[in-house]
Amino acid sequence: MLVRINDQLIAALEEADDLKRFSVAIDAPAKDLPSLKDALQDVGLLSDDGHMWVSEDWLRKASPRSSDEAWQQNLTAMIDAVREFGWIDEQTSAIRAHVVWKDTPKPEQQTRRLD
């Protein structure tokens, strides 16, 4: 799955059926991180270490398959599978994703596989 945040700071979930990959692509340079943190609060928490803690609630609602019970169950299974790696924040119900910035080379190589 790919959370894409465009240059107008509108977030959308792409590749919702690919539950083996999870990353965030931001169409802004990494130097804009401080100003983007507040703007993206509904999606998740941008951290200074190159990751974003994406809200599980936002993810479930943003999916084009949000009403598909099988997809919801598969997302739950994905979340359970990555819990052992410390990629789930239990207090905020957020999932850790690598961030690829506009100025990061070859974003398709930056998507992390979850298996």
WOCOR-V373153 format. One record per backbone hydrogen bond with DSSP energy under -1.0 kcal/mol. CO is the residue of the C=O (numbers start at 0). NH is the residue of the N-H. If there is no record, write none. Layout:
co	nh
CO	NH
CO	NH
//
This chain:
co	nh
0	22
1	13
2	24
3	11
4	26
5	8
9	5
11	3
13	1
14	17
16	18
19	113
22	2
23	99
24	4
25	27
27	101
28	31
29	32
31	35
32	36
35	39
37	40
39	42
39	43
42	54
44	52
49	98
50	46
51	96
52	44
53	94
54	58
55	59
56	60
57	61
58	62
62	65
64	67
67	71
68	72
69	73
70	74
71	75
72	76
73	77
74	78
75	79
76	80
77	81
81	84
81	86
82	85
86	95
88	92
88	93
92	55
93	88
94	53
96	51
97	23
99	25
100	103
105	108
106	109
111	21
//
